[in-house]
Amino acid sequence: MSRAATLPRRLRAETALAALGGGVALAAGFLLLDSVGREIAERWATLAVPTGVGVVAFLRHHTPDNRSTVGAARGHLRQSLGLANAVTLVRGLAYAAAAGFLLVPPTVVPWLPALLYGGGTLLDAVDGVIARRVGRPTRLGERLDMGYDTLGFVVAPAVAVAWGLLPPVYLSLAAARYVYRAGVWLDRRRGRQILALPASRLRRPLATWQMAFLSVALVPAVPTEVVHTVAPLALVPSLLVFARDYLAVTGRLPRYEPDGPATPADD
């Protein structure tokens, strides 16, 4: 029996409703672009639909992790997805919709990727605030937040590079997390001990900075020359943090070794 089959009925129903809502949102996007041109809508759907399916499938796969991470209820399975996770799902769907513009000419609807990705980054701040205010931080919320952040850092640079808004080197940001995870996996396969990922005062601020920069880079009114000039300054610190984290979890930076038992670093 799958983990999902053992979930409370309400939680399964809400997950199914979320999948339906995602389908309706993608259908609405197709109809909106169809008013511009059928070929444009079909190009958009070629990437937006499978990415959206992946967003919903990611939620469904991790729904059993809808367990509290704070207080006396720590580890308790929540009966409802909650508002915070719903907001996070909307963010993931916004990134999926933005992905569709990778195959759409930039002259057709130039503002939509910026609105979708920028709106998603604003929701990134909202979902965390909601979870803390109502006392409902969950492991599911953490997984969705990380997963959809990663999706956004793939989609936004890819669309920006395809549209000539960012230099091709910025695709290294899209690849960075996957290179990091591949490196950790290879080291584990070789028998190397993988340590806990250390806390960092830079990781989250740099992620926020990247979201802000990518949102601005996608705005058609921003001069491309300025964006290309600033791009290396925005990119390098994030890549250095990925490199530092890899060296830390593989024990190549001894001062970052945790005192307690190691936890998966590629979660």
Contacts in CASP RR format, 6 or more apart in sequence:
PFRMAT RR
TARGET T0000
AUTHOR 0000-0000-0000
METHOD contacts of the structure
MODEL  1
MSRAATLPRRLRAETALAALGGGVALAAGFLLLDSVGREIAERWATLAVP
TGVGVVAFLRHHTPDNRSTVGAARGHLRQSLGLANAVTLVRGLAYAAAAG
FLLVPPTVVPWLPALLYGGGTLLDAVDGVIARRVGRPTRLGERLDMGYDT
LGFVVAPAVAVAWGLLPPVYLSLAAARYVYRAGVWLDRRRGRQILALPAS
RLRRPLATWQMAFLSVALVPAVPTEVVHTVAPLALVPSLLVFARDYLAVT
GRLPRYEPDGPATPADD
3 64 0 8 1.000
4 12 0 8 1.000
4 15 0 8 1.000
4 60 0 8 1.000
4 61 0 8 1.000
4 63 0 8 1.000
4 64 0 8 1.000
6 64 0 8 1.000
7 15 0 8 1.000
7 63 0 8 1.000
7 64 0 8 1.000
7 77 0 8 1.000
8 77 0 8 1.000
8 79 0 8 1.000
10 79 0 8 1.000
10 80 0 8 1.000
11 63 0 8 1.000
11 66 0 8 1.000
11 77 0 8 1.000
11 78 0 8 1.000
11 79 0 8 1.000
11 80 0 8 1.000
11 81 0 8 1.000
12 63 0 8 1.000
14 80 0 8 1.000
14 81 0 8 1.000
14 82 0 8 1.000
15 59 0 8 1.000
15 60 0 8 1.000
15 63 0 8 1.000
15 81 0 8 1.000
18 56 0 8 1.000
18 59 0 8 1.000
18 81 0 8 1.000
18 86 0 8 1.000
18 89 0 8 1.000
19 56 0 8 1.000
19 59 0 8 1.000
19 60 0 8 1.000
22 52 0 8 1.000
22 55 0 8 1.000
22 56 0 8 1.000
22 89 0 8 1.000
22 93 0 8 1.000
23 52 0 8 1.000
23 56 0 8 1.000
25 93 0 8 1.000
25 97 0 8 1.000
26 45 0 8 1.000
26 48 0 8 1.000
26 49 0 8 1.000
26 52 0 8 1.000
26 93 0 8 1.000
26 96 0 8 1.000
26 97 0 8 1.000
29 41 0 8 1.000
29 44 0 8 1.000
29 48 0 8 1.000
29 97 0 8 1.000
30 41 0 8 1.000
30 44 0 8 1.000
30 45 0 8 1.000
31 41 0 8 1.000
33 40 0 8 1.000
33 41 0 8 1.000
33 44 0 8 1.000
33 104 0 8 1.000
33 109 0 8 1.000
34 40 0 8 1.000
34 41 0 8 1.000
36 108 0 8 1.000
36 109 0 8 1.000
40 104 0 8 1.000
40 105 0 8 1.000
40 108 0 8 1.000
40 109 0 8 1.000
43 100 0 8 1.000
43 103 0 8 1.000
43 104 0 8 1.000
44 100 0 8 1.000
44 101 0 8 1.000
44 103 0 8 1.000
44 104 0 8 1.000
45 100 0 8 1.000
46 100 0 8 1.000
46 103 0 8 1.000
47 99 0 8 1.000
47 100 0 8 1.000
47 102 0 8 1.000
47 103 0 8 1.000
48 96 0 8 1.000
48 97 0 8 1.000
48 99 0 8 1.000
48 100 0 8 1.000
51 95 0 8 1.000
51 96 0 8 1.000
51 99 0 8 1.000
51 100 0 8 1.000
51 151 0 8 1.000
51 155 0 8 1.000
52 92 0 8 1.000
52 93 0 8 1.000
52 96 0 8 1.000
52 97 0 8 1.000
54 96 0 8 1.000
55 89 0 8 1.000
55 92 0 8 1.000
55 93 0 8 1.000
55 95 0 8 1.000
55 96 0 8 1.000
55 148 0 8 1.000
55 151 0 8 1.000
56 89 0 8 1.000
58 144 0 8 1.000
58 147 0 8 1.000
58 148 0 8 1.000
59 85 0 8 1.000
59 89 0 8 1.000
59 144 0 8 1.000
62 140 0 8 1.000
62 143 0 8 1.000
62 144 0 8 1.000
63 81 0 8 1.000
63 140 0 8 1.000
64 77 0 8 1.000
65 138 0 8 1.000
65 139 0 8 1.000
65 140 0 8 1.000
65 141 0 8 1.000
65 143 0 8 1.000
66 77 0 8 1.000
66 78 0 8 1.000
66 81 0 8 1.000
66 85 0 8 1.000
66 138 0 8 1.000
66 139 0 8 1.000
66 140 0 8 1.000
66 141 0 8 1.000
67 74 0 8 1.000
67 75 0 8 1.000
67 76 0 8 1.000
67 77 0 8 1.000
67 78 0 8 1.000
67 138 0 8 1.000
67 139 0 8 1.000
67 140 0 8 1.000
68 74 0 8 1.000
68 75 0 8 1.000
68 76 0 8 1.000
68 78 0 8 1.000
68 136 0 8 1.000
68 137 0 8 1.000
68 138 0 8 1.000
69 75 0 8 1.000
69 137 0 8 1.000
69 138 0 8 1.000
69 139 0 8 1.000
69 142 0 8 1.000
70 135 0 8 1.000
70 137 0 8 1.000
75 139 0 8 1.000
78 136 0 8 1.000
78 138 0 8 1.000
81 140 0 8 1.000
82 136 0 8 1.000
83 130 0 8 1.000
83 134 0 8 1.000
84 127 0 8 1.000
84 128 0 8 1.000
84 130 0 8 1.000
84 131 0 8 1.000
84 134 0 8 1.000
84 136 0 8 1.000
84 137 0 8 1.000
84 141 0 8 1.000
85 127 0 8 1.000
85 138 0 8 1.000
85 140 0 8 1.000
85 141 0 8 1.000
85 144 0 8 1.000
87 123 0 8 1.000
87 126 0 8 1.000
87 127 0 8 1.000
87 130 0 8 1.000
88 123 0 8 1.000
88 127 0 8 1.000
88 141 0 8 1.000
88 144 0 8 1.000
88 145 0 8 1.000
88 148 0 8 1.000
89 144 0 8 1.000
90 120 0 8 1.000
90 123 0 8 1.000
91 119 0 8 1.000
91 120 0 8 1.000
91 123 0 8 1.000
91 124 0 8 1.000
91 127 0 8 1.000
91 148 0 8 1.000
92 120 0 8 1.000
92 148 0 8 1.000
92 151 0 8 1.000
92 152 0 8 1.000
94 116 0 8 1.000
94 117 0 8 1.000
94 119 0 8 1.000
94 120 0 8 1.000
94 123 0 8 1.000
95 116 0 8 1.000
95 117 0 8 1.000
95 120 0 8 1.000
95 148 0 8 1.000
95 151 0 8 1.000
95 152 0 8 1.000
95 155 0 8 1.000
95 156 0 8 1.000
96 151 0 8 1.000
96 155 0 8 1.000
97 116 0 8 1.000
98 112 0 8 1.000
98 113 0 8 1.000
98 116 0 8 1.000
98 117 0 8 1.000
98 152 0 8 1.000
98 155 0 8 1.000
98 156 0 8 1.000
98 159 0 8 1.000
99 151 0 8 1.000
99 155 0 8 1.000
99 158 0 8 1.000
99 159 0 8 1.000
100 159 0 8 1.000
101 109 0 8 1.000
101 112 0 8 1.000
101 113 0 8 1.000
101 159 0 8 1.000
101 163 0 8 1.000
102 155 0 8 1.000
102 158 0 8 1.000
102 159 0 8 1.000
102 162 0 8 1.000
106 163 0 8 1.000
106 164 0 8 1.000
106 165 0 8 1.000
106 220 0 8 1.000
110 220 0 8 1.000
111 219 0 8 1.000
111 220 0 8 1.000
113 156 0 8 1.000
113 159 0 8 1.000
113 160 0 8 1.000
113 163 0 8 1.000
113 218 0 8 1.000
114 215 0 8 1.000
114 218 0 8 1.000
114 219 0 8 1.000
114 220 0 8 1.000
117 152 0 8 1.000
117 155 0 8 1.000
117 156 0 8 1.000
117 159 0 8 1.000
117 214 0 8 1.000
117 215 0 8 1.000
117 218 0 8 1.000
118 211 0 8 1.000
118 215 0 8 1.000
118 218 0 8 1.000
119 215 0 8 1.000
121 211 0 8 1.000
121 212 0 8 1.000
121 214 0 8 1.000
121 215 0 8 1.000
124 145 0 8 1.000
124 149 0 8 1.000
124 211 0 8 1.000
127 141 0 8 1.000
127 145 0 8 1.000
128 137 0 8 1.000
128 145 0 8 1.000
130 136 0 8 1.000
131 137 0 8 1.000
131 138 0 8 1.000
131 141 0 8 1.000
146 267 0 8 1.000
149 207 0 8 1.000
150 177 0 8 1.000
153 173 0 8 1.000
153 174 0 8 1.000
153 176 0 8 1.000
153 177 0 8 1.000
153 210 0 8 1.000
153 214 0 8 1.000
154 174 0 8 1.000
156 214 0 8 1.000
156 215 0 8 1.000
156 217 0 8 1.000
156 218 0 8 1.000
157 166 0 8 1.000
157 170 0 8 1.000
157 171 0 8 1.000
157 173 0 8 1.000
157 174 0 8 1.000
157 214 0 8 1.000
158 171 0 8 1.000
158 174 0 8 1.000
159 218 0 8 1.000
160 166 0 8 1.000
160 170 0 8 1.000
160 214 0 8 1.000
160 217 0 8 1.000
160 218 0 8 1.000
161 167 0 8 1.000
161 168 0 8 1.000
161 170 0 8 1.000
161 171 0 8 1.000
164 224 0 8 1.000
165 217 0 8 1.000
165 218 0 8 1.000
165 224 0 8 1.000
165 227 0 8 1.000
166 217 0 8 1.000
166 227 0 8 1.000
166 228 0 8 1.000
166 231 0 8 1.000
167 228 0 8 1.000
167 231 0 8 1.000
169 231 0 8 1.000
169 232 0 8 1.000
169 235 0 8 1.000
170 231 0 8 1.000
170 235 0 8 1.000
172 235 0 8 1.000
172 239 0 8 1.000
173 210 0 8 1.000
173 235 0 8 1.000
173 238 0 8 1.000
173 239 0 8 1.000
176 238 0 8 1.000
176 239 0 8 1.000
176 242 0 8 1.000
177 242 0 8 1.000
179 242 0 8 1.000
180 242 0 8 1.000
180 245 0 8 1.000
180 246 0 8 1.000
180 266 0 8 1.000
181 266 0 8 1.000
183 246 0 8 1.000
183 250 0 8 1.000
184 194 0 8 1.000
184 246 0 8 1.000
184 249 0 8 1.000
184 250 0 8 1.000
184 265 0 8 1.000
184 266 0 8 1.000
185 266 0 8 1.000
187 194 0 8 1.000
187 250 0 8 1.000
188 194 0 8 1.000
192 250 0 8 1.000
192 251 0 8 1.000
193 251 0 8 1.000
193 262 0 8 1.000
194 249 0 8 1.000
194 250 0 8 1.000
194 262 0 8 1.000
194 264 0 8 1.000
194 265 0 8 1.000
194 266 0 8 1.000
195 248 0 8 1.000
195 249 0 8 1.000
195 250 0 8 1.000
195 251 0 8 1.000
195 256 0 8 1.000
195 257 0 8 1.000
195 258 0 8 1.000
195 262 0 8 1.000
195 265 0 8 1.000
196 249 0 8 1.000
196 258 0 8 1.000
196 260 0 8 1.000
196 261 0 8 1.000
196 262 0 8 1.000
196 263 0 8 1.000
196 265 0 8 1.000
197 245 0 8 1.000
197 248 0 8 1.000
197 249 0 8 1.000
197 263 0 8 1.000
197 265 0 8 1.000
198 245 0 8 1.000
198 248 0 8 1.000
198 256 0 8 1.000
198 258 0 8 1.000
200 241 0 8 1.000
200 245 0 8 1.000
202 237 0 8 1.000
202 241 0 8 1.000
203 241 0 8 1.000
203 245 0 8 1.000
206 237 0 8 1.000
206 238 0 8 1.000
206 241 0 8 1.000
207 238 0 8 1.000
209 234 0 8 1.000
209 237 0 8 1.000
209 238 0 8 1.000
210 234 0 8 1.000
210 238 0 8 1.000
213 230 0 8 1.000
213 234 0 8 1.000
216 222 0 8 1.000
216 227 0 8 1.000
217 227 0 8 1.000
217 231 0 8 1.000
244 253 0 8 1.000
245 265 0 8 1.000
247 253 0 8 1.000
248 256 0 8 1.000
249 265 0 8 1.000
251 257 0 8 1.000
END
